[in-house]
């Protein structure tokens, strides 16, 4: 994920904000915890190399 978006210079804080929005949206639509974890795992990004 990091290599695909490195040129966008997204900060760690910006990425966390996107994840927060995603979790809020999933919760608002009654998506189960397991499915939420799958979405978050699929969007995993190693912030240490950003």
Z-matrix of the N, CA and C atoms (Angstrom, degrees):
N
C 1 1.440
C 2 1.528 1 110.70
N 3 1.320 2 116.57 1 -42.07
C 4 1.461 3 119.65 2 -177.70
C 5 1.519 4 111.62 3 -61.49
N 6 1.332 5 117.41 4 -44.77
C 7 1.466 6 119.59 5 -177.51
C 8 1.524 7 111.71 6 -64.92
N 9 1.313 8 117.23 7 -32.94
C 10 1.465 9 120.66 8 -179.58
C 11 1.526 10 112.48 9 -71.10
N 12 1.327 11 117.19 10 -24.15
C 13 1.463 12 120.56 11 -174.99
C 14 1.525 13 113.81 12 -119.73
N 15 1.326 14 117.27 13 5.20
C 16 1.467 15 120.95 14 -176.81
C 17 1.524 16 111.93 15 -54.65
N 18 1.321 17 117.20 16 -41.40
C 19 1.470 18 120.82 17 -177.41
C 20 1.529 19 112.70 18 -63.23
N 21 1.329 20 117.11 19 -16.88
C 22 1.463 21 121.35 20 -179.52
C 23 1.531 22 111.89 21 -82.74
N 24 1.331 23 116.58 22 -12.64
C 25 1.463 24 122.57 23 178.09
C 26 1.527 25 111.63 24 53.12
N 27 1.332 26 116.39 25 48.93
C 28 1.457 27 122.41 26 178.36
C 29 1.522 28 108.16 27 -79.33
N 30 1.319 29 115.94 28 126.57
C 31 1.464 30 119.33 29 -179.97
C 32 1.528 31 109.89 30 -77.75
N 33 1.312 32 115.19 31 163.37
C 34 1.462 33 120.11 32 176.33
C 35 1.521 34 111.43 33 -58.36
N 36 1.328 35 116.82 34 -41.46
C 37 1.467 36 120.53 35 179.49
C 38 1.524 37 111.57 36 -63.48
N 39 1.324 38 116.71 37 -39.51
C 40 1.469 39 120.07 38 178.38
C 41 1.526 40 110.93 39 -65.31
N 42 1.320 41 116.07 40 -40.49
C 43 1.460 42 119.23 41 179.89
C 44 1.522 43 110.84 42 -66.30
N 45 1.319 44 117.18 43 -41.64
C 46 1.466 45 120.62 44 177.71
C 47 1.529 46 110.01 45 -62.28
N 48 1.316 47 117.92 46 -37.34
C 49 1.463 48 120.83 47 177.60
C 50 1.531 49 111.19 48 -62.15
N 51 1.324 50 116.53 49 -39.28
C 52 1.467 51 120.54 50 176.85
C 53 1.522 52 110.06 51 -64.18
N 54 1.321 53 117.05 52 -43.99
C 55 1.461 54 120.10 53 178.62
C 56 1.520 55 111.14 54 -63.24
N 57 1.334 56 117.15 55 -40.12
C 58 1.467 57 120.68 56 176.94
C 59 1.522 58 110.59 57 -59.42
N 60 1.325 59 116.39 58 -44.57
C 61 1.467 60 120.52 59 178.17
C 62 1.526 61 110.89 60 -62.09
N 63 1.325 62 116.40 61 -41.31
C 64 1.462 63 120.53 62 179.98
C 65 1.519 64 110.78 63 -63.38
N 66 1.329 65 117.05 64 -45.29
C 67 1.466 66 120.53 65 179.92
C 68 1.526 67 110.30 66 -63.48
N 69 1.306 68 117.43 67 -43.73
C 70 1.463 69 120.57 68 178.73
C 71 1.523 70 111.30 69 -60.22
N 72 1.316 71 116.93 70 -40.77
C 73 1.457 72 121.37 71 178.80
C 74 1.523 73 111.30 72 -66.43
N 75 1.329 74 116.27 73 -43.72
C 76 1.466 75 120.28 74 178.43
C 77 1.521 76 110.54 75 -61.80
N 78 1.326 77 116.51 76 -44.32
C 79 1.461 78 120.25 77 179.53
C 80 1.528 79 111.28 78 -64.77
N 81 1.318 80 117.38 79 -40.55
C 82 1.462 81 121.48 80 -179.98
C 83 1.527 82 111.89 81 -63.86
N 84 1.326 83 115.78 82 -23.55
C 85 1.460 84 120.65 83 -179.75
C 86 1.522 85 112.28 84 -104.49
N 87 1.341 86 115.28 85 19.92
C 88 1.466 87 122.18 86 175.52
C 89 1.525 88 114.14 87 54.92
N 90 1.325 89 116.04 88 36.89
C 91 1.464 90 120.63 89 175.59
C 92 1.527 91 107.19 90 -78.33
N 93 1.310 92 116.75 91 132.89
C 94 1.454 93 121.85 92 -177.01
C 95 1.516 94 113.51 93 -65.04
N 96 1.325 95 115.13 94 159.86
C 97 1.468 96 121.54 95 -178.38
C 98 1.527 97 111.84 96 -57.69
N 99 1.333 98 117.32 97 -43.79
C 100 1.459 99 120.15 98 -179.18
C 101 1.512 100 112.46 99 -61.68
N 102 1.312 101 116.15 100 -42.13
C 103 1.463 102 120.32 101 178.97
C 104 1.525 103 110.84 102 -68.53
N 105 1.338 104 116.67 103 -37.22
C 106 1.468 105 119.40 104 176.60
C 107 1.525 106 110.19 105 -60.79
N 108 1.330 107 115.78 106 -43.29
C 109 1.457 108 119.35 107 179.33
C 110 1.524 109 111.68 108 -62.93
N 111 1.327 110 117.31 109 -36.66
C 112 1.468 111 120.32 110 177.12
C 113 1.524 112 111.12 111 -62.70
N 114 1.331 113 116.15 112 -43.09
C 115 1.469 114 120.24 113 179.53
C 116 1.526 115 109.93 114 -63.67
N 117 1.330 116 116.25 115 -45.33
C 118 1.462 117 119.27 116 -179.04
C 119 1.520 118 111.25 117 -66.03
N 120 1.325 119 117.33 118 -38.64
C 121 1.464 120 120.22 119 178.14
C 122 1.534 121 109.93 120 -64.16
N 123 1.321 122 117.16 121 -40.54
C 124 1.468 123 121.04 122 -179.23
C 125 1.526 124 111.30 123 -65.49
N 126 1.328 125 117.09 124 -26.39
C 127 1.465 126 120.09 125 -179.06
C 128 1.523 127 111.83 126 -99.59
N 129 1.345 128 116.69 127 14.93
C 130 1.466 129 121.03 128 -179.17
C 131 1.516 130 110.80 129 -55.15
N 132 1.315 131 114.42 130 138.19
C 133 1.458 132 120.56 131 -179.72
C 134 1.521 133 107.38 132 -142.95
N 135 1.298 134 117.48 133 129.07
C 136 1.460 135 121.98 134 -179.91
C 137 1.533 136 108.29 135 -79.71
N 138 1.333 137 115.87 136 101.04
C 139 1.465 138 120.84 137 -176.44
C 140 1.520 139 112.32 138 -65.69
N 141 1.317 140 118.33 139 -19.20
C 142 1.458 141 120.00 140 -177.27
C 143 1.529 142 112.52 141 -71.12
N 144 1.331 143 118.05 142 -16.47
C 145 1.461 144 119.41 143 -179.13
C 146 1.520 145 112.01 144 -110.56
N 147 1.309 146 117.50 145 6.52
C 148 1.471 147 120.87 146 -178.17
C 149 1.517 148 111.07 147 -76.02
